[in-house]
Amino acid sequence: MSLDLISYAAFFLTMALTYAVMCLGLNIQWGQTGLFNVGIAAFVAIGAYASAILTTPDAPDRLGGFDLPIAIGWLGGALAAGLAAWFVGALTIRLRADYLAIATFGVAVSVQLCVLNIQPLTGGAFGIGFIPRPFNSLAGDPLAFGLANLALMAGLVLGLYLALQHLAKSPWGRVLRAIREDEVAAQALGKRPVRFRLQAFTIGGAIMGLAGAAQGHFIGFIAPDNYLPILTFQVWAMLIVGGSGNNRGAIIGAILVWGIWALSAAAVSACVPPEQQARAAALQIVMIGVGLCLILLLRPRGLIGERRSLLSTRKSHKP
Amino acid sequence: MNPQFIMDGLVAGAMIGLGAIGVTLTYSILRFANFAHGEFLSWGAYLALAVSGALGFLATGLTRPIAPFSFGWSLPLALVIAIFLTGLLALVLDAVLFARLRSRGSAVIILVMASFGASLALRSLLEFLFTSKPAYYTKALQIAVRLGGGLRATPDQLLSLGVTVVVVVVIHLLLTRTEIGRSMRAVSENPALAGIAGIDVRRVIRFVWFIGAGLACIAGTMTGLLVQIRPYLGHDLLLPLFSAAILGGIGSVPGAMIAGLIVGLSEAGAVQLVGAEWRSAVSFVILVLVLLLRPRGLFGRPA
């Protein structure tokens, strides 16, 4: 019994950590650079599908299926999503701030359409199955399998966290924050905002793709339904709750929000009669939306938030 | 190619145009892309449904279809009431959310994000209240009439086109010929200067919310009448609305209407040429092309 509980906890934590990876990607875009991405689900989907197409065994009813190692799939997923992010960014970052938001919204709609309709490549509404899972040789022992996957995902999150912390402290990260706080001053010092923003957006998109690939390999099956707009909302809620600009906050927020989400979903399915469950689930989403607005109104820095930035010190000097 | 796609495109484009006028007005006055605008369409459609249901309950005679159309007097009456209710919804949303963020001097992108949260809450609230099952204003069936040239349209479709023309002309006169319209244009040019010149900027902002939401209610109700009413009605139209607003040039009412027709016609054309499943991608392609070739849109001022 307790072993079951541990392997369930391992499954839960591994899932939460895949969201933490998405959250870290969003943090580079929004938290550190101030770029608003409404198409997170699209970049995650691109990563997941690219990786699945590269690594699944050859199937007669589908193009692709190159049977490559999982690591290549992860890399390919990150690369594909990074490319897509670069394209969207190059198109819109030089324009008004909210054109990027509108364009990413369009990407989310279009990617959803593509995975549904390009059936020969993506399997259409049925998705892609038989995606190789890491440590599949351990599959007979659920506990060892769960813990090994948890360790792999924790390693990925830790590695990304250290790399991103290093990036944030590096001259590159300082330029990003300088641009976010005072674009004109940064420009006067010879930094080109558009180029730095585009780099940050591309890296963030690639990390989201990596998250999608890792999640796809962990579950072993992907379908268009996994990448609906609600995924974007969840990741946003995670980052806002944890505190934008703070990588540790992004990880904690992901685990916390995923926990609340999973628990309330379990409560809904246990307590609400089946015919009312769709409505209860809708109410759950109302809560996320209202919560997002409340945090923006009441506690814009999130639970942890970024340590005092240049702007906030300057503002606090004002009378 | 079947010429019927022109009729379908015009009808869809009229609705996109009406919604895009609201987007472009709020964008040019409040200076942010309002992701909750699609929800005004859905709420408008459902409010009209609820009010017309209530009217029909009070006086059954009101639901009897008016000669060639599929609906009774309860729907036009309900539409008038729903326009006010949707406007009220927008004003309340502004008061509890956007006005507070504005007064704090929040960045544009925070407002965009708040509108994103609001749209999620409003849409799921509709799903909670009315469930995701499609609803209809009337169960009556309509026969399309021949218009010549291989075109057919139902009386409801023709009426919708006529209403759109009237509404657009009224809005255009309102903006160009009246005092409030001139104030609006002044605020969109420069809010600070307009304030100094004695224009009540907050009144203009309230007016813009009301007009935008009212137009959204009309567009939503017509979409509900011609297709069906769903909680995702507005969300699915949001990308076409943004594409049309940007293609027309932010702040331009005639631009938004013309661009709405262009988007509607391209969608209908794509359905014929490529297939119905790619319909929603059309507005994204248009959006990408505009941003690449002419980011300020057809009638917009250079940024």
Interface residues (C-beta under 8 A of the other chain):
Chain A: G34 F36 V38 L91 T92 L95 R96 A97 D98 Y99 A101 I102 A103 F105 G106 V107 V109 S110 L113 C114 L116 N117 F233 W236 A278 R279 A282 L283 Q284 I285 V286 I288 G289 V290 G291 L292 C293 L296 L297 P300
Chain B: F32 A33 F35 L97 R100 L101 S106 A107 V108 I109 I110 V112 M113 A114 F116 G117 A118 S119 L120 A121 L122 S124 L125 E127 F128 T131 S132 L238 L239 F242 S243 I246 E277 W278 S280 A281 S283 F284 L287 V288 L291 L292 P295 A303
